[in-house]
Amino acid sequence: MDRQQKIVLSVLVLGTLMGALDSTIVILAFPVIADGLHADLLSTMWIILVYLLIMASLTVPLGRLGDLFGRPRMFNLGFGLFTVSSFFCGISSSITMLILFRGVQALGGALLESNSGAIIADIFPPNARGAAYGYNSMGWTVGATLGIVLGGIITTFAGWEYIFFINVPIGIVALYLGLRYVKGAARTQASLDLPGMALLTIALSLISYAAIDFAGNGLTTWSTIVAPLGVFFLLVFAWHEVRTRTPMIDFESLNRPILKYSLLAAFFQSLGYLAVIFLITMYLQGIRGLSPLDAALLLTPGYVVGSVLGPFMGRLSDRLGARIIATTGTLVIAAAIFIFMMLRVDSPLSIVLLASFVSGVGTSMFYPANNSAIMANARAGDYGGISGALRMVQNIGILGSFVLAITVASASIPRALAFEIYVGTSHLVGNVAGAFIQGIDAALMVSLLLLLLAGAMSWSRGSEHREAA
């Protein structure tokens, strides 16, 4: 890895770290934000839900924009939007204003996420991308860990506004480095598929909104109308893409088994694993009575292990290919879920530490290997689109995980109480706690099956051989 590659990779990791830090730092501040802005809990939940919605809807279109107009340009624009919107989030005087600028922040985050993976593919040869994606994964786990720790500290001692202000100095430095060092990269000559972009955005927005509405209000007339409408627009999008001369998504590339099954593995892994984090956080707060910060710190070993082992596992996947490493990673995560299923009302908290450690080993194997397999097998002119597709399926998986966790929890306790447990404002005792444990066990079983399905998809990709250039 030469000096230029190291500098560019450092900037990319910093962008990933910022996005991860902001995704976890906000969760711990929900009750304080709701109190400070005089908002109800469900409205406050939209601070994170709007972020997930936009990230899930726009990563593919924005990745395609990177293909057409230059990935470094779009990446640096993302830094600028993320930094400016973070400032306005911090000075927001109402929940509506905060949600609005969280949406702008998500737009910046989507630009960063959809183009960072493509930039790595631009500057690293296929047989060296695993290590690069390992370092990028380390940025995510370090950022998530920092968010957990800083969220509790900043909210307690400085005020919720500073969880957004902390992004401003980081963003200014990152934007300067990005403008100076992250530049170049070839562009495709095709025109932008504006109808396809609009159709995909509408479809994913409607589907995501229906899922969010279901999570917050249960099955309503509105969600039963919006969800099928979203599926309809998704079908129209697919019909349009196979007929247009300049499709936004390279469906021909998706005919490759390695690429197709790697994306499916990413989706099912995200859908299964993120639900586990939500559920165990609810267990620690709702049944064991821990604060959000203390509950999150018990899961920190997994983030730390993932950070340390990620680059090593990435280099290993460069030599052995993604099939063995990524598939083994999903099975290790499944083992961690099995350990979590041993938790009861009075179980030793050391079980959480052990399962968190095991899950960290699994994620350090899966993410770098799977991501590098996807980008190593994408066509050079479509790096942005494929990178965006990867982030899209992962973000939809995160959204689905949230819905899964809340839905299962609400099957055994009132839905409003489930939300209060998630943000650490309620504590269950007696028979209600026992019922909640049963609900968590059922959800963990679903997550376990999803992880096994992700492993099957990962193995189905077949073997690969990465050239040196």
Secondary structure, DSSP 8 states (H G I E B T S, - for coil): --HHHHHHHHHHHHHHHHHHHHHHHTGGGHHHHHHHTT--HHHHHHHHHHHHHHHHHHHHHHHHHHHHH-HHHHHHHHHHHHHHHHHHHHT--SHHHHHHHHHHHHHHHHHHHHHHHHHHHHHS-GGGHHHHHHHHHHHHHHHHHHHHHHHHHHHHHT-TTHHHHTHHHHHHHHHHHHHHHS-------S---HHHHHHHHHHHHHHHHHHHHHHHH-S-HHHHHHHHHHHHHHHHHHHHHTTSSS-SS-TTGGGSHHHHHHHHHHHHHHHHHHHHHHHHHHHHHHTS---HHHHHHHTHHHHHHHHHHHHHHHHHHHHH-HHHHHHHHHHHHHHHHHHHTT--TT--THHHHHHHHHHHHHHHHHHHHHHHHHHHTS-GGGHHHHHHHHHHHHHHHHHHHHHHHHHHHHHHS-HHHHHHHHTT-----HHHHHHHHHHHHHHHHHHHHHHHHHHHHHHHT--------
